Amino acid sequence: MLKQRIITALILAPLVVWAILSLQNATLSMILGVVFTLGAWEWSRLVGIECHLGRIGYSAIFPVSFYFYYPLLSEGTWLQFLLTLAAVWWALALLSVVTFPRSEGLWKSSALARAFAGPFVLIPSWGALTLLHSSYGPGYFILLMLIIWGADSGAYFAGRAFGKHKLAPHVSPGKSWEGVIGGLLTAVVIAVIATQWLDAVSGLTGFITLVVLTVFISVLGDLTESLFKRVMTIKDSGTILPGHGGVLDRIDSLTAAAPIFTLGLLWLSR
């Protein structure tokens, strides 16, 4: 399993970096749309849709939304609406994670609620990444990826070495507060180094504060997907990525982090 994870990562990581650096925004947005549509296909399992036709119908909502939203991303009103929608959703997700397993009944009993959760998770994140690339450039896009990857790796090693205090034992028993702190420190170091090449939007203090918030929100994204998988008694969202599970299993942190990181950059740029 570890060997498969490493091989998959070694193949995907250079392709992701190349795409971010080389592709025009419209092309990159389209590719992101494909990735997030695959995520929607996997989310349909979390909804509880079993027939292929139903899963196709649910997934088709997303590329249509991406198509109509793309030209609107440059308009301030629509952009603020999309990112504010994401902030509201992740506040609700935080409440669900903190109160789990008491919140389990709501999500388990209502397929409609789980179905509506999918667009709140995926569409704002796609929009945020598209805007991040077009307005702030490939550098900030790659920085966001490095923050998330660094936080994830730092959390893994710190958790294994020092993890004693469980973060959310009912949702994801393997995660610890020590792991979160290790991931946070790794991400902050990456961000500080990145400021040598990227102009901080509004001073180092504000930027590092945004990075810290982004890391915490990325952990929430991971926990939220774990919550839905636990509700539906599913181990992995899919099997498309050898050793990594499904697309959702790889972008769960990104779905939460991207809207908040982009919203924070917009705020710091004022």
Stockholm file with secondary structure:
# STOCKHOLM 1.0

chainA/1-270         MLKQRIITALILAPLVVWAILSLQNATLSMILGVVFTLGAWEWSRLVGIECHLGRIGYSAIFPVSFYFYYPLLSEGTWLQFLLTLAAVWWALALLSVVTFPRSEGLWKSSALARAFAGPFVLIPSWGALTLLHSSYGPGYFILLMLIIWGADSGAYFAGRAFGKHKLAPHVSPGKSWEGVIGGLLTAVVIAVIATQWLDAVSGLTGFITLVVLTVFISVLGDLTESLFKRVMTIKDSGTILPGHGGVLDRIDSLTAAAPIFTLGLLWLSR
#=GR chainA/1-270 SS CHHHHHHHHHHHHHHHHHHHHHSCHHHHHHHHHHHHHHHHHHHHHHHTCCSHHHHHHHHHHHHHHHHHHGGGTTSHHHHHHHHHHHHHHHHHHHHHHHHTTTTHHHHHHCHHHHHHHHHHHHHHHHHHHHHIIIIICHHHHHHHHHHHHHHHHHHHHHHHHHCCSEEETTTEEEEEHHHHHHHHHHHHHHHHHHTTTSCCSSCHHHHHHHHHHHHHHHHHHHHHHHHHHHHTTCSCSCSSBTTTBCHHHHHHHHHHHHHHHHHHHHHHTC
#=GC SS_cons         CHHHHHHHHHHHHHHHHHHHHHSCHHHHHHHHHHHHHHHHHHHHHHHTCCSHHHHHHHHHHHHHHHHHHGGGTTSHHHHHHHHHHHHHHHHHHHHHHHHTTTTHHHHHHCHHHHHHHHHHHHHHHHHHHHHIIIIICHHHHHHHHHHHHHHHHHHHHHHHHHCCSEEETTTEEEEEHHHHHHHHHHHHHHHHHHTTTSCCSSCHHHHHHHHHHHHHHHHHHHHHHHHHHHHTTCSCSCSSBTTTBCHHHHHHHHHHHHHHHHHHHHHHTC
//
